[in-house]
Amino acid sequence: MKTKLTEMLGIKYPIICGGMMRLAYPPLCAAISNAGGLGNLTAAMYENKADFKAAIQEVKQLTDNPFIVNVTLLPHIGVPPERYTGYFEALVEEEVAALELSGVPLHRYEGGVYFELLKKAGVKIFHKVGSVRHGKSAEKAGYDGVFAAGVEEGGHPLNENVATTVLTPRMVEELDIPVITTGGIANGVGLAAALCLGAEGVMMATRFINTHECQVHQNVYEEMIKRQENETALYGNSIGLQGRGLLNDSIRSVIEIEARGGSFEEIIPHISGALGDEIWQSGNLSTGLVAVGQSIGLIHDVVSCQELLNQMASDAEKVLARSLSMAQAE
């Protein structure tokens, strides 16, 4: 299964893991890369350069294959500039294969100095965007590719609320750099659909929660299987930070606060992530922010990363072959 993405990064399958706060630690990252995809190490879990660099080195000890790092660049929410400086310096020094950048465009941050340093170090830079205009801006600035993030995704989809099935082909129409679909992808059918829409691959995160290498409580696995595609909700528009999370007590509270015009201070405690690792280790998903996408409805089991990627590729090939056969029959 060769695409521009697999050739650019030297990976077997055009499947990337997206940023997963408090989940995308070195063991999971390496397992995905060893399985033929592109594992993700999420920078925000590390508060300083030394710890982040140690995590990168741990991934390298666990795999010889390339991996990607997620940096969500949101300095306006109080993250100190030195933390981002440490992240970008470590990426350059460790010559990481690729960067998944979301939030503030890196070429505009600090005059673009880190953007240029990363480019010179050979790091492939992908910007996650939710609109064609942002994709065109990324191409013009020199990014190596874009993640076309549909409103189905967990985390922070753009508030234009365009679905992947429209956003992906629109991006492909307008851009010459690789477009990777993200949002609503969890199986081989989704991978085949993305390729048919013109994407060079897919990025997914929610599906990787239900892998053996993602070390969470058994209750989390069971909850992921039980929940359906209509059991997530958008929130945060009133404070300019739209997100999608599992519909639980905390998200219901946020929706109620926003409906009555409540304040930023009322909302933040529910979505700040203060419960952190407790959610995943205790298996109690009733409170706190659980940033999952609508693809949760497509999760039916717990498998290894190798089994997941092999099955996705096999199923995608069958779907594509069937489609070709139907076209030839006509």
Secondary structure, DSSP 8 states (H G I E B T S, - for coil): ---HHHHHHT-SSSEEE---TTT--HHHHHHHHHTTSBEEEEGGG-SSHHHHHHHHHHHHHH-SS-EEEEEEE-GGGT--HHHHHHHHHHHHHHT-SEEEEEES-GGGGGGGHHHHHHHHTT-EEEEEESSHHHHHHHHHHT-SEEEEE-TTSSB---TT---HHHHHHHHHHH-SS-EEEESS--SHHHHHHHHHTT-SEEEESHHHHTBTTS---HHHHHHHHH--TTSEEEE-GGGT--EEEE-SHHHHHHHHHHHTT--HHHHHHHHS-TTTHHHHHH---SSS-----GGGGG----B-HHHHHHHHHHHHHHHHHHHHHHHHH-
